[in-house]
Amino acid sequence: MDAIRAILSRVSTKNFASSQITKEDLNTVLNCGMSAPVGRKRYDTLHLTVIQDKKILDAITDASAMRTPEQPDAPLYNAPTLILVSSKFERTDHIEFANAACVIENMAIAASALGLGSVYLWGFVQKIKDMPAIVDMFDLPQGFVPVSALALGYAVHKPEPSDRPRHSIGINYK
Ligand SMILES: Cc1cc2nc3c(=O)[nH]c(=O)nc-3n(C[C@H](O)[C@H](O)[C@H](O)COP(=O)(O)O)c2cc1C
């Protein structure tokens, strides 16, 4: 799929099938994450953790306590792969969040191009980031804090590709 079509077709998946993605697709997604722009080239302030261990995925789900009758599979929607983005916080202008967002969106677009489902996840990270029992399972390098994540897998109901935006944002021209 070309880049424009992959971007226009990207949509959040909240119903993942149990089958795992291939190593090749995972590597492509990770390579695209590493190709994101990062402020002042500080790639060393970012870290990615690929989590496919069901025990850890289940521990995150339980600890976040985000399941509801409306969303019984929250927060990970049964995704078989989670890519956690962690940052080393050195500044007060929130650039770490901007950098993480660029990495995640690059990976989401790559997933779209590969026909994979993905969803950008913020909520569960806010719940678990201060829980040592969960964060210790990630084996993060010293000084890194979880910021957000991308869940990856195959969508149970694969969305139709799109050739137009699914949402709109106000624009003005001067
Ligand atoms: C910064 C950010 C945080 C998000 N956090 C969550 C989340 O915690 N849980 C979730 O289900 N979706 C989350 N999303 C996905 C959005 O809800 C979704 O992108 C939005 O509703 C637009 O839908 P679409 O992605 O299907 O086009 C997040 C998206 C962004 C960009």
The ligand as a Tripos MOL2 file, in Angstrom:
@<TRIPOS>MOLECULE
LIG
   31    33     1     0     0
SMALL
NO_CHARGES

@<TRIPOS>ATOM
      1 C1         -2.4860   10.3530   22.2780 C.3       1 LIG1
      2 C2         -3.5380    9.3020   22.0590 C.ar      1 LIG1
      3 C3         -3.9490    8.5390   23.1110 C.ar      1 LIG1
      4 C4         -4.8990    7.5230   22.9310 C.ar      1 LIG1
      5 N1         -5.2180    6.7100   23.9750 N.ar      1 LIG1
      6 C5         -6.1000    5.7190   23.8050 C.ar      1 LIG1
      7 C6         -6.3920    4.8280   24.8670 C.ar      1 LIG1
      8 O1         -5.8220    4.9130   25.9590 O.2       1 LIG1
      9 N2         -7.2990    3.8650   24.6650 N.ar      1 LIG1
     10 C7         -7.9260    3.7120   23.4510 C.ar      1 LIG1
     11 O2         -8.7550    2.8150   23.3170 O.2       1 LIG1
     12 N3         -7.6550    4.5190   22.4010 N.ar      1 LIG1
     13 C8         -6.7610    5.5160   22.5520 C.ar      1 LIG1
     14 N4         -6.4350    6.3280   21.4970 N.ar      1 LIG1
     15 C9         -7.0830    6.1180   20.1850 C.3       1 LIG1
     16 C10        -8.1150    7.2160   19.8830 C.3       1 LIG1
     17 O3         -9.2550    7.0410   20.6810 O.3       1 LIG1
     18 C11        -8.4490    7.1760   18.3800 C.3       1 LIG1
     19 O4         -7.2780    7.3880   17.6430 O.3       1 LIG1
     20 C12        -9.4900    8.2030   17.9820 C.3       1 LIG1
     21 O5        -10.7350    7.9050   18.5670 O.3       1 LIG1
     22 C13        -9.6850    8.3090   16.4730 C.3       1 LIG1
     23 O6        -10.1110    7.0650   15.9670 O.3       1 LIG1
     24 P1         -9.2700    6.2740   14.8690 P.3       1 LIG1
     25 O7         -7.8770    6.0650   15.4360 O.co2     1 LIG1
     26 O8        -10.0000    4.9820   14.7000 O.co2     1 LIG1
     27 O9         -9.2190    7.0750   13.6100 O.co2     1 LIG1
     28 C14        -5.4910    7.3230   21.6460 C.ar      1 LIG1
     29 C15        -5.0450    8.1110   20.5740 C.ar      1 LIG1
     30 C16        -4.0740    9.0700   20.7790 C.ar      1 LIG1
     31 C17        -3.5830    9.8640   19.5930 C.3       1 LIG1
@<TRIPOS>BOND
     1     1     2 1
     2     2     3 ar
     3     2    30 ar
     4     3     4 ar
     5     4     5 ar
     6     4    28 ar
     7     5     6 ar
     8     6     7 ar
     9     6    13 1
    10     7     8 2
    11     7     9 ar
    12     9    10 ar
    13    10    11 2
    14    10    12 ar
    15    12    13 ar
    16    13    14 ar
    17    14    15 1
    18    14    28 ar
    19    15    16 1
    20    16    17 1
    21    16    18 1
    22    18    19 1
    23    18    20 1
    24    20    21 1
    25    20    22 1
    26    22    23 1
    27    23    24 1
    28    24    25 2
    29    24    26 1
    30    24    27 1
    31    28    29 ar
    32    29    30 ar
    33    30    31 1
@<TRIPOS>SUBSTRUCTURE
     1 LIG1         1 GROUP 0 **** ****
